[in-house]
Amino acid sequence: MLDGKNILLVIGGGIAAFKALDLIRQLRKQGASVTPVITRAGQEFVTPLSASALAGSKVYTDLFSLTDEAEMGHIELSRAADLVVVAPATADLLAKMANGMANDLASTLLLATDTRILVAPSMNVRMWQHRATQRNVATLAGDGVLFVGPDEGAMACGEFGPGRLAEPAAITAAITAAITDGPLANKHILVTSGPTHEPIDPVRYIANRSSGAQGSAIALALSALGAKVTFISGPADVAPPAGVTVVQVKTAREMLIAAQNALPADAAIFAAAVADWRVTSEAKSKIKKDNKGGLPVLEFAENPDILATISQMKTGRPALVVGFAAETDNVLENATAKRLRKGCDWIIANDVSPETGIMGGHENAVTLIDETSAENWPRMGKDAVAKQLAQRISAFLTS
């Protein structure tokens, strides 16, 4: 699939750099040629000799090599490839790329290239979630840089969360999608995610327990397959994925308007945990506690049903509409009834009883329900669920 393709692989400094050797092996197996560039920090984890042996080519490390730079080697390296891949992409490398710094071979060739760039971030969870890193990621995504990962899981530092380097197989798949444009190229997919916040007064609101992790992972997985993704998110705990169009909303009514404005779309995935109700009259000032013991009386109104509204459109309906059913009792029965009632094509049902730890957690166990069957998926990480769902969506839209 990658026969004749040239990959320039920049290996950054981090404990995950050892995975770059397996990545080289997998890319060569797919028929690609690989030219490794290893940063000074990367050489603390991977030797040039091992990378050269697996790549079957010279490894580049020094910006000031008299032999290489006599022919402006950093420019030639950066432009001769079909794709420039940075794996692992450390926080330092992302910062250099986002801010146009060029003080070593890797950062210089990344600044000099006019070739598409794919980065696979890898760092401590707190470094990944830091505002500076997220700003850099947003800048790079806006510049057209592609991302794969990071994954969630246990790290060498002993912490758990997003920041693990994507597995070599996933990076290889992202490289293939980037070079071939992916099976979902020219497809527009709408994804909603996170909770909605329905204000009671300026300091209180009604919401569902949702981190937004599953919706974010779905958007990222679809983007990796080449789709143009519009990601509409309520106030989620997790950062929005890179490489997609992000629309931030707060309330259910705002989310519905954003979804309608994002159409037309080939598919719409409604993973958001939308509040079913809102108060009819939001207080403009904080509701004060009554010292006499009286409780405030709140009148509720039903929020618009976003899934049903889009599913039941007479014209301009997406070819595939997928809803989520978070249930605590009679999961399959309730989810099946919801699919019929809403009019969507698929429902992704999951048990969010407190004892499962799924709502707001790192894993999910879902059942995909369509018109003819209910397919149980094993419990797995939300990133894995997203990738499996993205593959099913791709198969549907390209069949």
Secondary structure per residue as TSV (DSSP state, phi and psi in degrees):
chain	resnum	aa	ss	phi	psi
A	1	M	-	360.0	-26.3
A	2	L	-	-110.1	20.6
A	3	D	T	-55.1	127.4
A	4	G	T	79.9	0.1
A	5	K	-	-86.9	143.3
A	6	N	E	-109.5	121.7
A	7	I	E	-112.2	123.8
A	8	L	E	-95.4	114.3
A	9	L	E	-107.0	113.8
A	10	V	E	-94.1	120.9
A	11	I	E	-105.5	111.7
A	12	G	-	-84.9	174.3
A	13	G	S	-90.7	113.4
A	14	G	S	-176.5	159.5
A	15	I	G	-59.4	-27.0
A	16	A	G	-76.5	-1.9
A	17	A	G	-59.9	-24.2
A	18	F	G	-62.6	-26.9
A	19	K	H	-68.6	-19.9
A	20	A	H	-63.1	-29.9
A	21	L	H	-65.9	-42.2
A	22	D	H	-67.0	-35.7
A	23	L	H	-61.4	-44.3
A	24	I	H	-57.6	-45.4
A	25	R	H	-59.5	-45.0
A	26	Q	H	-68.0	-38.3
A	27	L	H	-66.2	-40.5
A	28	R	H	-64.2	-37.5
A	29	K	H	-64.1	-30.4
A	30	Q	T	-82.9	-1.3
A	31	G	T	100.0	1.6
A	32	A	-	-83.4	153.4
A	33	S	E	-97.9	142.9
A	34	V	E	-126.0	128.2
A	35	T	E	-112.7	110.6
A	36	P	E	-84.0	141.1
A	37	V	E	-124.1	122.3
A	38	I	E	-115.1	127.2
A	39	T	-	-70.1	166.9
A	40	R	T	-60.3	-42.4
A	41	A	T	-67.6	-34.9
A	42	G	G	-62.1	-30.8
A	43	Q	G	-70.1	-12.2
A	44	E	G	-73.6	-17.1
A	45	F	T	-117.3	-29.7
A	46	V	S	-132.1	130.8
A	47	T	-	-85.7	145.2
A	48	P	H	-56.8	-34.4
A	49	L	H	-63.1	-44.7
A	50	S	H	-66.4	-41.6
A	51	A	H	-65.8	-40.2
A	52	S	H	-64.6	-41.2
A	53	A	H	-62.5	-41.9
A	54	L	H	-74.9	-36.5
A	55	A	H	-79.4	-24.3
A	56	G	T	67.8	28.7
A	57	S	S	-150.4	169.8
A	58	K	-	-67.4	144.7
A	59	V	-	-103.4	136.7
A	60	Y	B	-108.4	136.7
A	61	T	-	-135.5	-24.5
A	62	D	-	-119.2	122.9
A	63	L	T	-65.3	-29.7
A	64	F	T	-105.8	29.8
A	65	S	-	-68.2	122.1
A	66	L	H	-63.0	-35.3
A	67	T	H	-70.7	-50.8
A	68	D	H	-70.3	-43.0
A	69	E	H	-79.9	-9.2
A	70	A	T	-60.4	-26.5
A	71	E	T	-113.0	29.5
A	72	M	T	52.1	56.0
A	73	G	H	-58.1	-35.4
A	74	H	H	-66.7	-30.6
A	75	I	H	-76.1	-42.4
A	76	E	H	-62.5	-43.5
A	77	L	H	-58.7	-43.4
A	78	S	H	-72.4	-22.4
A	79	R	H	-109.5	-8.3
A	80	A	H	-85.6	-11.8
A	81	A	S	-89.1	156.0
A	82	D	S	-80.3	-25.0
A	83	L	E	-156.7	138.1
A	84	V	E	-101.1	125.0
A	85	V	E	-117.8	132.3
A	86	V	E	-114.0	110.6
A	87	A	E	-154.1	114.0
A	88	P	E	-79.9	145.8
A	89	A	E	-96.7	105.5
A	90	T	-	-76.4	167.6
A	91	A	H	-59.1	-37.3
A	92	D	H	-64.0	-44.7
A	93	L	H	-65.7	-41.4
A	94	L	H	-61.4	-40.9
A	95	A	H	-64.4	-42.9
A	96	K	H	-62.4	-44.3
A	97	M	H	-63.2	-45.1
A	98	A	H	-67.0	-27.6
A	99	N	H	-109.9	10.0
A	100	G	T	69.6	28.6
A	101	M	-	-84.8	146.9
A	102	A	-	-148.3	84.7
A	103	N	S	-122.7	10.9
A	104	D	S	-152.4	179.5
A	105	L	H	-62.6	-46.1
A	106	A	H	-60.7	-51.8
A	107	S	H	-68.0	-32.0
A	108	T	H	-68.7	-45.4
A	109	L	H	-69.9	-30.4
A	110	L	H	-68.0	-32.0
A	111	L	H	-78.3	-30.6
A	112	A	H	-85.0	-13.6
A	113	T	-	-78.7	149.2
A	114	D	-	-115.6	17.1
A	115	T	S	-94.4	150.9
A	116	R	-	-61.2	144.5
A	117	I	E	-120.1	135.2
A	118	L	E	-121.4	127.4
A	119	V	E	-117.9	144.5
A	120	A	E	-118.9	95.0
A	121	P	E	-65.2	150.2
A	122	S	-	-155.2	120.9
A	123	M	-	-172.4	172.8
A	124	N	-	-58.6	146.1
A	125	V	H	-56.9	-39.8
A	126	R	H	-70.1	-33.1
A	127	M	H	-67.2	-42.2
A	128	W	H	-63.7	-40.8
A	129	Q	H	-82.7	-8.5
A	130	H	S	-61.4	143.3
A	131	R	H	-58.8	-36.0
A	132	A	H	-62.8	-44.6
A	133	T	H	-64.6	-43.2
A	134	Q	H	-64.9	-34.4
A	135	R	H	-63.7	-43.2
A	136	N	H	-64.5	-41.2
A	137	V	H	-62.0	-44.7
A	138	A	H	-62.8	-40.0
A	139	T	H	-62.5	-46.5
A	140	L	H	-65.7	-41.0
A	141	A	H	-61.7	-39.9
A	142	G	H	-65.2	-26.3
A	143	D	T	-83.4	-2.5
A	144	G	T	94.9	6.7
A	145	V	-	-70.5	137.0
A	146	L	E	-91.4	151.0
A	147	F	E	-127.1	145.6
A	148	V	-	-133.6	123.5
A	149	G	-	78.5	-169.2
A	150	P	-	-79.3	161.0
A	151	D	E	-86.9	165.5
A	152	E	E	-97.4	151.8
A	153	G	E	154.5	-175.0
A	154	A	E	-72.1	144.0
A	155	M	-	-117.8	164.5
A	156	A	T	-61.3	-26.5
A	157	C	T	-78.9	-4.8
A	158	G	S	95.3	-6.5
A	159	E	-	-91.2	168.2
A	160	F	E	-130.5	137.4
A	161	G	E	149.7	-169.0
A	162	P	E	-70.9	139.6
A	163	G	E	147.8	-13.2
A	164	R	E	-71.5	140.5
A	165	L	-	-61.1	134.3
A	166	A	-	-56.5	149.5
A	167	E	-	-66.2	149.2
A	168	P	H	-52.8	-35.9
A	169	A	H	-64.1	-39.6
A	170	A	H	-68.9	-38.4
A	171	I	H	-66.5	-41.3
A	172	T	H	-60.2	-42.5
A	173	A	H	-63.6	-39.7
A	174	A	H	-67.0	-37.0
A	175	I	H	-63.4	-44.8
A	176	T	H	-60.8	-43.9
A	177	A	H	-64.7	-38.7
A	178	A	H	-67.2	-38.7
A	179	I	H	-77.6	-38.1
A	180	T	H	-96.0	1.0
A	181	D	-	75.8	-7.3
A	182	G	-	82.2	157.0
A	183	P	T	-66.6	-20.3
A	184	L	T	-102.5	17.0
A	185	A	T	-57.0	139.9
A	186	N	T	70.3	11.0
A	187	K	-	-104.0	136.6
A	188	H	E	-107.9	125.0
A	189	I	E	-126.3	133.1
A	190	L	E	-98.4	131.4
A	191	V	E	-129.6	128.2
A	192	T	E	-105.1	152.2
A	193	S	E	-155.3	162.7
A	194	G	S	76.9	-178.8
A	195	P	B	-87.5	171.9
A	196	T	-	-111.3	152.5
A	197	H	-	-113.2	117.8
A	198	E	E	-104.9	107.8
A	199	P	E	-68.1	138.8
A	200	I	E	-96.4	-46.3
A	201	D	E	-150.2	-174.2
A	202	P	T	-62.0	-14.4
A	203	V	T	-121.7	-5.2
A	204	R	E	-126.5	150.8
A	205	Y	E	-154.3	165.0
A	206	I	E	-101.3	135.7
A	207	A	-	-153.2	165.7
A	208	N	-	-100.3	158.4
A	209	R	-	-80.8	99.1
A	210	S	-	-148.3	131.0
A	211	S	-	-86.2	-20.6
A	212	G	S	84.2	3.6
A	213	A	H	-65.8	-40.8
A	214	Q	H	-68.5	-44.6
A	215	G	H	-62.3	-40.9
A	216	S	H	-62.2	-42.2
A	217	A	H	-65.2	-37.4
A	218	I	H	-64.8	-45.5
A	219	A	H	-59.8	-42.1
A	220	L	H	-66.5	-40.9
A	221	A	H	-65.7	-38.7
A	222	L	H	-68.3	-39.5
A	223	S	H	-62.6	-38.5
A	224	A	H	-64.1	-23.2
A	225	L	T	-90.6	7.3
A	226	G	T	100.0	-0.5
A	227	A	-	-73.3	149.2
A	228	K	E	-85.1	117.9
A	229	V	E	-113.1	128.4
A	230	T	E	-101.8	117.6
A	231	F	E	-109.0	109.9
A	232	I	E	-103.8	116.9
A	233	S	E	-127.1	136.7
A	234	G	-	-77.6	-169.8
A	235	P	S	-72.7	80.8
A	236	A	-	-85.2	160.6
A	237	D	S	-77.3	-35.4
A	238	V	S	-89.9	153.8
A	239	A	-	-71.6	148.1
A	240	P	-	-64.4	152.7
A	241	P	-	-70.5	155.8
A	242	A	T	-82.4	156.8
A	243	G	T	81.6	10.6
A	244	V	S	-127.4	163.7
A	245	T	E	-84.1	118.4
A	246	V	E	-103.0	130.5
A	247	V	E	-122.3	115.4
A	248	Q	E	-92.1	130.4
A	249	V	-	-134.1	171.8
A	250	K	-	-119.5	-47.9
A	251	T	S	-104.0	166.9
A	252	A	H	-62.6	-39.6
A	253	R	H	-64.7	-39.2
A	254	E	H	-65.3	-38.0
A	255	M	H	-66.6	-40.2
A	256	L	H	-62.7	-46.0
A	257	I	H	-60.9	-42.6
A	258	A	H	-63.8	-39.9
A	259	A	H	-65.4	-43.3
A	260	Q	H	-65.0	-38.0
A	261	N	H	-69.2	-24.9
A	262	A	H	-79.3	-15.3
A	263	L	-	-73.7	153.4
A	264	P	-	-79.2	154.6
A	265	A	-	-143.9	151.6
A	266	D	S	-76.4	-30.2
A	267	A	E	-149.9	154.3
A	268	A	E	-135.2	125.9
A	269	I	E	-115.0	113.7
A	270	F	E	-102.9	87.3
A	271	A	-	-97.7	-3.2
A	272	A	-	-69.3	146.8
A	273	A	B	-95.5	85.1
A	274	V	-	-81.4	133.0
A	275	A	-	-65.4	133.3
A	276	D	S	-74.3	-27.5
A	277	W	E	-129.7	161.1
A	278	R	E	-140.4	159.9
A	279	V	E	-76.7	143.7
A	280	T	S	-68.4	-32.0
A	281	S	S	-133.4	103.6
A	282	E	-	-69.7	127.9
A	283	A	-	-70.5	136.5
A	284	K	S	-81.0	-19.1
A	285	S	S	-123.8	158.7
A	286	K	-	-58.9	131.3
A	287	I	-	-72.8	121.7
A	288	K	-	-87.8	147.9
A	289	K	-	-69.8	133.6
A	290	D	-	-82.5	117.2
A	291	N	T	-63.9	-17.5
A	292	K	T	-85.0	1.1
A	293	G	-	92.6	2.0
A	294	G	-	-73.9	141.9
A	295	L	-	-100.5	143.1
A	296	P	-	-66.6	147.1
A	297	V	-	-106.2	121.4
A	298	L	-	-108.9	128.9
A	299	E	-	-99.1	134.7
A	300	F	E	-109.7	151.2
A	301	A	E	-127.5	152.8
A	302	E	E	-80.1	134.7
A	303	N	-	-74.7	157.6
A	304	P	-	-61.7	145.2
A	305	D	-	-91.2	98.6
A	306	I	H	-65.3	-46.1
A	307	L	H	-61.1	-47.9
A	308	A	H	-65.6	-38.9
A	309	T	H	-60.6	-46.9
A	310	I	H	-73.5	-39.7
A	311	S	H	-62.3	-33.6
A	312	Q	T	-100.9	15.6
A	313	M	-	-61.9	137.1
A	314	K	S	-79.5	-35.1
A	315	T	S	-132.4	147.2
A	316	G	S	77.4	12.4
A	317	R	-	-68.0	136.8
A	318	P	-	-58.5	149.3
A	319	A	S	-63.7	-27.2
A	320	L	E	-135.7	123.3
A	321	V	E	-119.7	123.6
A	322	V	E	-119.6	127.5
A	323	G	E	-111.8	168.0
A	324	F	E	-118.5	142.0
A	325	A	E	-124.9	101.2
A	326	A	E	-89.5	111.3
A	327	E	E	-123.6	155.8
A	328	T	S	-113.4	-15.8
A	329	D	S	-141.8	146.1
A	330	N	S	44.8	56.1
A	331	V	H	-57.2	-53.1
A	332	L	H	-66.8	-41.7
A	333	E	H	-64.3	-46.7
A	334	N	H	-66.0	-39.8
A	335	A	H	-68.6	-40.6
A	336	T	H	-62.0	-42.9
A	337	A	H	-64.7	-36.6
A	338	K	H	-64.7	-41.3
A	339	R	H	-59.3	-44.7
A	340	L	H	-67.8	-40.1
A	341	R	H	-69.1	-39.8
A	342	K	H	-79.7	-32.5
A	343	G	T	89.5	17.3
A	344	C	-	-84.8	168.5
A	345	D	S	-83.3	-45.2
A	346	W	E	-126.1	150.4
A	347	I	E	-124.7	131.9
A	348	I	E	-99.4	107.0
A	349	A	E	-95.4	139.5
A	350	N	E	-146.7	149.0
A	351	D	E	-88.5	114.3
A	352	V	-	-110.0	27.2
A	353	S	-	-55.8	145.7
A	354	P	G	-52.2	-35.3
A	355	E	G	-69.7	-17.2
A	356	T	G	-77.1	-26.3
A	357	G	-	69.3	14.6
A	358	I	-	-78.3	-45.4
A	359	M	T	-65.1	112.4
A	360	G	T	84.6	-0.5
A	361	G	S	-92.8	-169.0
A	362	H	S	-99.6	-8.9
A	363	E	E	-122.7	167.4
A	364	N	E	-148.7	152.5
A	365	A	-	-134.7	111.1
A	366	V	E	-123.0	163.3
A	367	T	E	-126.6	124.7
A	368	L	E	-89.8	117.4
A	369	I	E	-111.8	125.0
A	370	D	-	-123.6	-160.5
A	371	E	S	-67.1	-26.7
A	372	T	S	-117.3	-14.6
A	373	S	-	-154.4	168.0
A	374	A	E	-129.1	110.8
A	375	E	E	-104.5	113.4
A	376	N	E	-79.9	130.0
A	377	W	-	-105.2	144.1
A	378	P	-	-66.6	157.6
A	379	R	-	-64.1	131.7
A	380	M	E	-155.6	172.5
A	381	G	E	-62.3	152.5
A	382	K	H	-63.8	-30.3
A	383	D	H	-64.1	-40.9
A	384	A	H	-67.3	-40.3
A	385	V	H	-59.4	-44.2
A	386	A	H	-61.8	-43.6
A	387	K	H	-66.3	-39.2
A	388	Q	H	-67.0	-41.6
A	389	L	H	-66.1	-40.4
A	390	A	H	-61.4	-39.1
A	391	Q	H	-64.9	-39.3
A	392	R	H	-66.8	-40.4
A	393	I	H	-64.1	-42.9
A	394	S	H	-60.2	-43.7
A	395	A	H	-62.2	-39.0
A	396	F	H	-67.0	-46.4
A	397	L	H	-76.3	-19.9
A	398	T	H	-107.9	3.7
A	399	S	-	-77.8	360.0
